[in-house]
């Protein structure tokens, strides 16, 4: 579990198949949810984050442990 705390509007980075990506957190999800048939297991203790890529505007969903907060 990530020791960092993230908020809506934070700029974060993560590794993807295409390399390092950065984006802005749009939502904090604290309950299980489906995206394109894939079940994401978010809870209040282990939230997942909806992030919009700064470069492509693509929407991604990640656990806090996959994210690094950028200045």
N, C-alpha and C positions, 0 to 999 in steps of 0.2 A: 504494500500500500504506500502511496506517495505521502511524504511528510509535508509537501507543499500544499497550500490552500489556494484554490483558483476562484476567480469571480468573473461574472459576465463582463465582457469588455477586455479582459486580459489577453495579451498577445503571447502565444505559446508555440513551441515547436515540437515535432515528433518525427520519427523515422517512418517512411513509407516505402513501397516497392520502387518508387521513382526517386528515392533519396530523402533528404531532410526537407520537411515542409513546415511552413509557419502559417498561423491563422489566428483569428479572433474568436474567443468563446462567445457563443450566442445564447446558449441555454445550459442549465445544470439539471440533469435528469436523475431523479432519486427513486424511481420505480421501474420495474422491467418494462421494456418496450420493444416493438418489432420495427425493423427497417429492411425493406426488400426481402422479407421472409426470414431474416436472421433475428433471433431473440437475443437482445442485450440484457444483461443481468445487473442492472443498477439498483442500488439501495441507498438510503440516507447515509450509511456508514461508508459505502464505496460507490459514490456517484459516478456517472459518466457525463461527458461533456460534448455538446454539439458545437462544432468548430467550423467556421467558414474560412477556407484557404484565402490568404491575402493575394495570391497570384492568380488563381483560377476561379475563385468563388465557389468551388466544390465544397459540399458539406460532408464532414467526417464526424465519426463518433468514437471517442477514446476514453479509457480509464485514466485517472490522474497519474497512475504509475508510468504511463507511456509519454507523459507530457513534461516539458521543461518550460518554465516561465521565462520570457524574454524581457529585457529592460525596455 
